[in-house]
Amino acid sequence: MSADEAVAQIQAGTAQVMAYMTEMGVDPKLMEVALSYDRSDMRYLSASEMADLRVTNVAVTQSPVDASQVPTSTSPAPVPVPDASASAKQELEGAAVTFIKGLIEHHGDHAELALAEVQSSYAPTVDYYGKLTDLGSIIQDKRNYFERWPERGYNVRDGSLMVSCANDRCMVSGTYDWIVRSLPRHKQAKGVANFSYTISIGSNPKIVAETSKVLR
C-alpha cells in the first residue's frame, strides 16, 4: 500500500482502539504507555498498574470479608452514601469538552492566533496521529496546513461528543464539520471528520494525544 494508505490505516486503527478502551472504561493513559515502546519490544504491566489503569476491575489487595458486616435477615442493609465526587466528575468532563471545542474552533482563526492556541494547549511531546512528536514539529505541521488553507471553518457537533475522565486524563471524541478555502489557489474543500483528543488534567491542561479521520 502507499504511504498515505498506511498512515490512514494506522489512524483508523488507533481511533478504534481508543474508542474500545473508552467503552470498556480503561484509562486512556494505557495507550500512551503502549505507544512508548518499540514494536519489537514488550512491556508487561504489574498487577497494581493494571488496577490503576483499570485494565482489571479487581483491587490488587482485598481484605477478607468480615462476617460481622454482612447483612442478615435481622440486620438492615447499609444505606448507600451519595457519591460527592459525581458532580466534580461532571464538572471536569464539562471543562474537558469546552477546552477541546474551543481548540478546534480556534483552528479557524487567523494562522498566527491559531498557532498561539496550539502553543499554549499542547504538551511538549504528544502522541500525534500514532507517533510521539515534539511540540515544535506539531506547530510546523499545522502552520503548513494553515498556510495552504488560509480560510478555515470548524463546527463541532454537540450531539456527537463523548468524554471519559480517569486519574489525570480525559479523552474527548466526536465529530465536526469543516470547510477550507484558498482564494489564491482557487481551491475549496469541505466535509466531516471524527476526532479524538486526550488531555492531561491539572492547573494547566495540556493535550497529550490527538488523532482524527476525515469521513467525507
Order of alpha helices (4+ residues) and beta strands (2+ residues): alpha-alpha-alpha-alpha-alpha-beta-beta-alpha-beta-beta-beta-beta-beta
